[in-house]
């Protein structure tokens, strides 16, 4: 990645470890608040709202984060400091002055119209006229590719020129796709590095030109993806023990949250298992103890080991071994899977589904074969292969010490002369 390497050639680099769970939403919240899930409440890429008996994956709105973020504190410190927030999760309604994030319009007939939530509101219309619609079909699913990341970068160059924010946070998702689909050491994943590097080179050149000078650039990995050769199915195991219940609908078997004694919200290499009572907890623990692919079964105070002792967490947290991952499936026969299982439907599935990156050309639908997935992440970063990198284009940021994701917050705060205590 010569363009990325060029940024760091005049500055510093350091190892960067993600905090468990090493998945998108918690890590982004760690970086932008300087805190861990116990304090900001983002315990996975989804939430189970107990009072509503509702699972919400990939929540868009910012109010699910229970701690101030970088842009909140910059504004409190100095009202003249402005921030731009480009495509991180949970950014809808954030207090940053400038925002762009996907927000497709759901039409009454079930179709979607391309759109983005922006601040100022009219900005998306301008971006659409200049760049075309944000290519949502390339942001996730079988058609996910560099086009979505390129649009994000091009729109960020426009925003930098138009608004000149003091702090700009840009999420570039491209490296997720091939590494999960084919494995992180695959030819496709290696090619993705080069594709992203070209986009970053164009981004840096465009922003530098619009500002007339090079700002301080920071590049921070969210997590590292490891090859996986094993998948387990927590919900199927709970069902076989009689703890999980389903209801039969015209389109297949649906998870019955009300009647289930225990069920799992599954997310890469972690599951939050929600249990009705102490008896269900004890039975569920017996299901998963010594289960192949499971490294830890955390209950009650044990969740504090990873700062997951939060009311939103499951009564049990399942931690995968580094080369295994967990799939959300609960059906025992594929013909009984609910219809949304064969579609790209990130909000209706009560768990993350990387199989959405594949397509069965015979049926033009998402296959139901979790063994297709060759890369995953989320397990605790115990070795170098599970750590990412922090790069800065100027020396002294940081001073060469190894970092964890929540340290990114403090690094940015120091650049603006703000201490963590403030």
TITI-951479 format. One record per residue (C-alpha): residue number from 1; x, y, z; residue in one letter. Coordinates in Angstrom, 2 decimals, padded with zeros to 5 digits, m for minus. Layout:
<nodes>
- NUM_X_Y_Z_A
...
</nodes>
This chain:
<nodes>
- 1_000.00_000.00_000.00_X
- 2_002.42_002.71_m001.17_X
- 3_000.08_005.66_m000.60_X
- 4_m000.62_004.62_003.00_X
- 5_003.06_003.87_003.55_X
- 6_003.88_007.31_002.18_X
- 7_001.70_008.95_004.82_X
- 8_003.58_007.18_007.59_X
- 9_007.01_007.81_006.10_X
- 10_007.09_011.29_007.60_X
- 11_005.42_010.32_010.86_X
- 12_004.93_007.40_013.24_X
- 13_003.33_004.01_013.38_X
- 14_002.26_001.81_016.27_X
- 15_000.52_m001.50_016.83_X
- 16_m003.18_m000.99_017.53_X
- 17_m005.20_m003.61_019.41_X
- 18_m009.01_m003.65_019.19_X
- 19_m010.88_m004.21_022.44_X
- 20_m013.25_m007.17_022.66_X
- 21_m015.69_m007.48_021.03_X
- 22_m013.48_m006.65_018.04_X
- 23_m016.36_m005.75_015.72_X
- 24_m017.33_m002.55_013.95_X
- 25_m019.77_m000.71_016.21_X
- 26_m018.06_m001.28_019.59_X
- 27_m014.61_m000.49_018.20_X
- 28_m015.82_002.70_016.55_X
- 29_m017.49_003.73_019.80_X
- 30_m014.29_002.93_021.72_X
- 31_m012.26_005.12_019.36_X
- 32_m014.64_008.08_019.44_X
- 33_m015.46_008.08_023.19_X
- 34_m012.23_006.79_024.75_X
- 35_m014.35_004.38_026.76_X
- 36_m015.32_000.69_026.61_X
- 37_m018.77_m000.94_026.25_X
- 38_m019.45_m000.89_029.99_X
- 39_m019.57_002.91_029.76_X
- 40_m020.83_003.70_026.25_X
- 41_m023.31_000.81_025.92_X
- 42_m022.40_m000.43_022.44_X
- 43_m022.01_m004.11_023.25_X
- 44_m022.11_m005.49_019.68_X
- 45_m023.27_m004.57_016.18_X
- 46_m026.79_m004.95_017.50_X
- 47_m028.95_m004.48_020.56_X
- 48_m031.72_m006.44_022.21_X
- 49_m034.20_m003.99_023.68_X
- 50_m035.63_m006.14_026.46_X
- 51_m038.74_m004.10_027.23_X
- 52_m039.80_m004.15_023.59_X
- 53_m038.58_m007.71_022.97_X
- 54_m036.96_m006.35_019.85_X
- 55_m033.59_m007.03_018.21_X
- 56_m032.09_m004.09_016.32_X
- 57_m029.00_m004.77_014.24_X
- 58_m026.96_m001.92_012.71_X
- 59_m028.79_000.85_014.55_X
- 60_m028.43_004.12_012.65_X
- 61_m029.14_006.69_015.35_X
- 62_m026.41_008.14_017.51_X
- 63_m028.38_008.18_020.77_X
- 64_m027.52_004.51_021.41_X
- 65_m024.02_005.69_022.44_X
- 66_m024.12_006.66_026.12_X
- 67_m020.91_008.69_026.26_X
- 68_m019.74_011.95_024.62_X
- 69_m017.78_011.54_021.39_X
- 70_m014.87_013.48_019.96_X
- 71_m017.06_016.01_018.13_X
- 72_m019.19_016.63_021.22_X
- 73_m016.15_017.51_023.29_X
- 74_m014.49_019.60_020.59_X
- 75_m017.60_021.77_020.38_X
- 76_m017.80_022.13_024.14_X
- 77_m014.12_023.06_024.32_X
- 78_m014.31_025.66_021.54_X
- 79_m017.47_026.49_019.61_X
- 80_m015.40_027.45_016.57_X
- 81_m014.09_023.86_016.16_X
- 82_m016.14_021.92_013.61_X
- 83_m016.27_018.20_012.86_X
- 84_m017.30_016.07_009.88_X
- 85_m018.45_012.47_010.37_X
- 86_m018.47_010.35_007.23_X
- 87_m020.11_006.91_007.23_X
- 88_m019.25_005.46_010.67_X
- 89_m022.07_003.46_012.26_X
- 90_m024.43_005.17_014.72_X
- 91_m023.79_008.61_013.19_X
- 92_m027.37_009.59_012.33_X
- 93_m028.32_012.52_014.53_X
- 94_m024.82_012.99_015.96_X
- 95_m023.84_016.47_017.11_X
- 96_m021.16_016.94_014.44_X
- 97_m021.64_019.92_012.15_X
- 98_m021.30_017.85_008.97_X
- 99_m022.55_014.27_008.51_X
- 100_m023.03_011.82_005.68_X
- 101_m024.29_008.27_006.22_X
- 102_m026.46_005.81_004.25_X
- 103_m030.19_006.19_004.83_X
- 104_m032.15_004.44_002.06_X
- 105_m035.80_005.33_001.86_X
- 106_m038.07_002.33_002.49_X
- 107_m041.05_002.59_000.16_X
- 108_m044.56_001.20_000.91_X
- 109_m044.15_m001.51_m001.75_X
- 110_m041.09_m002.90_m000.01_X
- 111_m038.57_m001.40_m002.40_X
- 112_m035.78_000.99_m001.42_X
- 113_m034.74_004.32_m002.89_X
- 114_m031.12_005.39_m002.64_X
- 115_m030.48_008.23_m000.23_X
- 116_m028.14_009.43_002.51_X
- 117_m028.76_011.28_005.74_X
- 118_m026.66_014.43_005.66_X
- 119_m026.08_017.55_007.67_X
- 120_m026.77_020.03_006.24_X
- 121_m029.85_018.26_004.89_X
- 122_m029.52_019.57_001.35_X
- 123_m025.94_018.30_001.00_X
- 124_m026.95_014.86_m000.27_X
- 125_m028.73_016.41_m003.21_X
- 126_m025.54_018.26_m004.08_X
- 127_m023.42_015.12_m003.71_X
- 128_m025.88_013.14_m005.83_X
- 129_m025.71_015.74_m008.59_X
- 130_m021.89_015.74_m008.53_X
- 131_m021.15_012.05_m007.94_X
- 132_m024.38_010.18_m008.60_X
- 133_m026.29_008.33_m005.90_X
- 134_m024.29_006.59_m003.20_X
- 135_m023.93_003.03_m004.58_X
- 136_m025.62_001.21_m001.70_X
- 137_m025.60_m002.08_m003.62_X
- 138_m021.79_m002.00_m003.45_X
- 139_m021.67_m001.15_000.27_X
- 140_m022.73_m004.63_001.38_X
- 141_m023.94_m007.88_m000.16_X
- 142_m022.80_m010.01_m003.11_X
- 143_m021.97_m006.87_m005.13_X
- 144_m019.89_m005.20_m002.39_X
- 145_m016.79_m003.68_m003.91_X
- 146_m014.52_m000.63_m004.06_X
- 147_m017.19_001.58_m005.66_X
- 148_m018.84_002.36_m002.32_X
- 149_m015.55_003.26_m000.62_X
- 150_m014.54_005.38_m003.64_X
- 151_m017.81_007.33_m003.39_X
- 152_m017.23_007.91_000.33_X
- 153_m013.74_009.24_m000.38_X
- 154_m014.86_011.46_m003.28_X
- 155_m017.69_012.93_m001.21_X
- 156_m015.24_013.55_001.66_X
- 157_m013.00_015.56_m000.68_X
- 158_m016.01_017.69_m001.60_X
- 159_m016.89_018.23_002.07_X
- 160_m013.32_019.11_003.00_X
- 161_m013.24_021.75_000.29_X
- 162_m016.73_023.07_001.02_X
- 163_m016.73_023.11_004.82_X
- 164_m013.10_022.82_005.96_X
- 165_m013.83_021.00_009.24_X
- 166_m011.16_020.97_011.93_X
- 167_m011.69_017.25_012.53_X
- 168_m012.76_014.77_009.85_X
- 169_m013.61_011.14_010.67_X
- 170_m014.00_008.91_007.60_X
- 171_m014.93_005.22_007.62_X
- 172_m013.64_003.24_004.61_X
- 173_m015.15_m000.29_004.72_X
- 174_m013.55_m001.95_001.70_X
- 175_m011.17_m004.40_003.43_X
- 176_m014.08_m006.22_005.10_X
- 177_m015.39_m007.84_001.95_X
- 178_m012.81_m010.12_000.31_X
- 179_m011.11_m011.00_003.61_X
- 180_m014.32_m012.43_005.04_X
- 181_m015.49_m013.97_001.78_X
- 182_m012.26_m015.61_000.63_X
- 183_m009.95_m015.34_003.66_X
- 184_m007.46_m012.62_004.64_X
- 185_m004.56_m014.32_002.85_X
- 186_m006.47_m014.86_m000.39_X
- 187_m005.51_m013.27_m003.68_X
- 188_m008.76_m011.30_m003.61_X
- 189_m007.97_m009.87_m000.17_X
- 190_m004.48_m008.87_m001.29_X
- 191_m005.95_m007.15_m004.34_X
- 192_m008.37_m005.29_m002.08_X
- 193_m005.39_m003.72_m000.28_X
- 194_m004.21_m002.21_m003.54_X
- 195_m007.70_m001.02_m004.47_X
- 196_m008.11_000.73_m001.14_X
- 197_m004.63_002.23_m001.33_X
- 198_m005.45_003.90_m004.66_X
- 199_m008.64_005.39_m003.16_X
- 200_m006.73_006.65_m000.11_X
- 201_m004.11_008.19_m002.39_X
- 202_m006.83_010.03_m004.29_X
- 203_m008.47_011.10_m001.02_X
- 204_m005.23_012.49_000.40_X
- 205_m004.36_014.29_m002.83_X
- 206_m007.84_015.80_m003.10_X
- 207_m008.04_016.99_000.50_X
- 208_m004.50_018.38_000.49_X
- 209_m005.23_020.30_m002.70_X
- 210_m008.53_021.68_m001.40_X
- 211_m006.91_022.91_001.83_X
- 212_m003.76_024.17_000.16_X
- 213_m001.66_022.29_002.73_X
- 214_m001.38_018.80_004.13_X
- 215_m003.30_018.29_007.40_X
- 216_m002.31_015.68_009.95_X
- 217_m003.51_012.33_008.62_X
- 218_m004.24_009.43_010.97_X
- 219_m005.03_005.90_009.78_X
- 220_m006.44_003.49_012.37_X
- 221_m007.39_m000.17_011.84_X
- 222_m010.61_m001.28_013.50_X
- 223_m009.60_m004.93_013.74_X
- 224_m007.74_m007.71_011.95_X
- 225_m009.51_m010.51_010.10_X
- 226_m008.24_m014.06_010.64_X
- 227_m008.85_m017.16_008.52_X
- 228_m011.58_m019.43_009.90_X
- 229_m012.22_m023.10_009.23_X
- 230_m015.00_m023.79_011.74_X
- 231_m018.48_m022.39_012.37_X
- 232_m020.85_m023.10_015.23_X
- 233_m024.56_m022.40_015.63_X
- 234_m025.51_m021.27_019.15_X
- 235_m029.24_m020.96_018.40_X
- 236_m029.46_m024.46_016.96_X
- 237_m027.78_m025.86_020.06_X
- 238_m030.16_m023.96_022.34_X
- 239_m033.11_m025.21_020.30_X
- 240_m031.99_m028.83_020.55_X
- 241_m031.90_m028.45_024.34_X
- 242_m035.45_m027.05_024.34_X
- 243_m034.41_m023.55_025.40_X
- 244_m035.10_m021.76_022.10_X
- 245_m038.56_m021.74_020.56_X
- 246_m039.70_m020.90_017.06_X
- 247_m043.05_m020.01_015.59_X
- 248_m044.24_m021.22_012.21_X
- 249_m045.05_m018.48_009.73_X
- 250_m046.12_m018.84_006.09_X
- 251_m042.54_m018.12_004.99_X
- 252_m040.79_m020.44_007.47_X
- 253_m039.70_m020.71_011.09_X
- 254_m039.18_m017.44_012.96_X
- 255_m037.42_m016.95_016.28_X
- 256_m039.96_m016.69_019.11_X
- 257_m038.36_m014.32_021.61_X
- 258_m041.33_m014.37_023.98_X
- 259_m041.45_m018.14_024.48_X
- 260_m037.70_m018.80_024.34_X
- 261_m035.88_m019.41_027.60_X
- 262_m032.55_m018.60_025.95_X
- 263_m031.47_m017.38_022.52_X
- 264_m028.32_m015.84_021.05_X
- 265_m027.75_m012.55_019.27_X
- 266_m024.79_m013.69_017.19_X
- 267_m022.11_m011.34_015.90_X
- 268_m018.98_m012.68_014.16_X
- 269_m016.96_m014.33_016.96_X
- 270_m019.20_m013.31_019.86_X
- 271_m022.73_m014.06_020.98_X
- 272_m024.85_m012.39_023.61_X
- 273_m027.14_m015.09_025.01_X
- 274_m030.28_m013.65_026.58_X
- 275_m031.85_m015.86_029.24_X
- 276_m035.24_m015.73_030.94_X
- 277_m034.03_m016.68_034.43_X
- 278_m031.25_m018.30_036.46_X
- 279_m032.41_m021.80_035.52_X
- 280_m032.11_m020.94_031.82_X
- 281_m028.65_m019.46_032.42_X
- 282_m027.44_m022.65_034.10_X
- 283_m028.84_m024.85_031.32_X
- 284_m027.38_m022.64_028.58_X
- 285_m023.95_m022.65_030.20_X
- 286_m024.02_m026.46_030.12_X
- 287_m024.79_m026.31_026.39_X
- 288_m021.68_m024.32_025.56_X
- 289_m019.06_m025.41_028.06_X
- 290_m016.30_m027.39_026.33_X
- 291_m018.01_m026.85_022.98_X
- 292_m015.58_m026.90_020.02_X
- 293_m015.01_m023.36_018.73_X
- 294_m015.84_m021.69_022.05_X
- 295_m012.93_m020.27_024.06_X
- 296_m014.88_m018.67_026.91_X
- 297_m018.36_m018.74_028.39_X
- 298_m018.78_m015.58_030.46_X
- 299_m021.65_m015.08_032.90_X
- 300_m022.53_m012.36_035.39_X
- 301_m019.44_m010.66_036.84_X
- 302_m017.23_m012.64_034.45_X
- 303_m018.32_m010.31_031.65_X
- 304_m016.38_m007.52_033.38_X
- 305_m013.17_m009.08_032.07_X
- 306_m013.94_m007.36_028.77_X
- 307_m015.94_m004.41_030.14_X
- 308_m019.17_m006.05_028.94_X
- 309_m020.88_m005.90_032.34_X
- 310_m023.59_m003.62_030.94_X
- 311_m027.37_m003.98_031.19_X
- 312_m027.60_m004.36_027.40_X
- 313_m025.33_m007.41_027.37_X
- 314_m026.64_m010.93_027.38_X
- 315_m026.68_m012.88_030.61_X
- 316_m024.07_m015.07_028.90_X
- 317_m021.35_m013.96_026.47_X
- 318_m019.82_m016.59_024.17_X
- 319_m016.30_m015.97_022.91_X
- 320_m015.03_m017.88_019.87_X
- 321_m011.59_m019.34_019.41_X
- 322_m009.57_m017.29_016.88_X
- 323_m010.23_m019.58_013.89_X
- 324_m013.92_m020.26_014.51_X
- 325_m016.99_m018.05_014.15_X
- 326_m020.70_m018.17_014.99_X
- 327_m023.73_m018.13_012.68_X
- 328_m027.20_m016.99_013.72_X
- 329_m029.16_m019.87_012.11_X
- 330_m031.82_m021.57_014.27_X
- 331_m033.63_m023.77_011.70_X
- 332_m032.66_m027.44_011.48_X
- 333_m033.77_m027.93_007.86_X
- 334_m033.02_m025.36_005.15_X
- 335_m036.51_m025.58_003.66_X
- 336_m037.83_m024.20_006.96_X
- 337_m035.57_m021.13_007.02_X
- 338_m037.48_m017.82_007.02_X
- 339_m037.60_m016.03_003.70_X
- 340_m035.31_m013.19_004.85_X
- 341_m032.50_m015.70_005.45_X
- 342_m032.01_m015.91_001.67_X
- 343_m031.89_m012.13_001.19_X
- 344_m029.61_m009.25_002.11_X
- 345_m031.66_m008.10_005.08_X
- 346_m029.34_m006.75_007.75_X
- 347_m032.11_m005.38_009.96_X
- 348_m034.49_m008.36_010.19_X
- 349_m031.85_m010.95_011.00_X
- 350_m031.18_m011.11_014.77_X
- 351_m027.48_m011.47_014.14_X
- 352_m024.71_m010.66_011.69_X
- 353_m024.70_m012.71_008.47_X
- 354_m021.48_m012.64_006.39_X
- 355_m023.02_m015.21_004.02_X
- 356_m024.79_m012.18_002.52_X
- 357_m021.54_m011.59_000.63_X
- 358_m022.32_m014.68_m001.50_X
- 359_m025.02_m015.46_m004.03_X
- 360_m026.44_m018.73_m005.31_X
- 361_m026.72_m018.01_m009.02_X
- 362_m029.17_m020.87_m009.55_X
- 363_m031.76_m019.31_m007.23_X
- 364_m030.51_m015.69_m007.33_X
- 365_m030.57_m015.69_m003.54_X
- 366_m028.22_m015.80_m000.56_X
- 367_m027.12_m019.39_000.10_X
- 368_m027.62_m021.03_003.50_X
- 369_m024.11_m022.42_003.79_X
- 370_m022.14_m020.73_006.56_X
- 371_m019.08_m022.83_005.75_X
- 372_m018.51_m020.59_002.71_X
- 373_m017.12_m017.86_004.99_X
- 374_m013.32_m017.95_005.16_X
- 375_m012.48_m014.98_007.40_X
- 376_m013.84_m013.50_010.61_X
- 377_m013.03_m011.26_013.58_X
- 378_m014.31_m010.32_016.99_X
- 379_m012.37_m012.63_019.31_X
- 380_m009.99_m010.95_021.80_X
- 381_m006.72_m009.74_020.29_X
- 382_m004.22_m012.06_021.97_X
- 383_m001.45_m012.02_019.37_X
- 384_000.11_m009.87_016.66_X
- 385_m002.07_m011.42_013.95_X
- 386_m005.16_m009.99_015.68_X
- 387_m003.80_m006.46_015.99_X
- 388_m004.06_m003.67_013.46_X
- 389_m001.98_m000.55_012.96_X
- 390_m002.08_003.13_013.82_X
- 391_m000.31_005.47_011.37_X
- 392_000.22_009.22_011.58_X
- 393_001.69_011.55_008.97_X
- 394_003.58_013.65_011.53_X
- 395_006.12_012.53_014.15_X
- 396_005.16_012.31_017.80_X
- 397_001.58_011.13_017.15_X
- 398_001.78_008.84_019.06_X
- 399_005.25_008.33_020.46_X
- 400_005.71_004.78_019.20_X
- 401_003.95_003.04_022.09_X
- 402_001.48_000.22_021.41_X
- 403_m002.12_001.40_021.54_X
- 404_m005.58_000.02_022.15_X
- 405_m008.56_001.34_020.22_X
- 406_m009.84_003.59_023.03_X
- 407_m006.47_005.41_023.01_X
- 408_m007.32_006.93_019.62_X
- 409_m009.70_009.28_021.42_X
- 410_m006.94_010.57_023.71_X
- 411_m004.54_011.05_020.79_X
- 412_m007.06_013.26_018.99_X
- 413_m007.96_015.16_022.15_X
- 414_m004.30_015.97_022.82_X
- 415_m003.93_017.36_019.30_X
- 416_m006.60_019.93_020.20_X
- 417_m005.10_020.63_023.63_X
- 418_m007.87_018.81_025.51_X
- 419_m007.09_016.37_028.31_X
- 420_m009.14_013.22_028.84_X
- 421_m010.39_014.61_032.17_X
- 422_m011.98_017.59_030.45_X
</nodes>
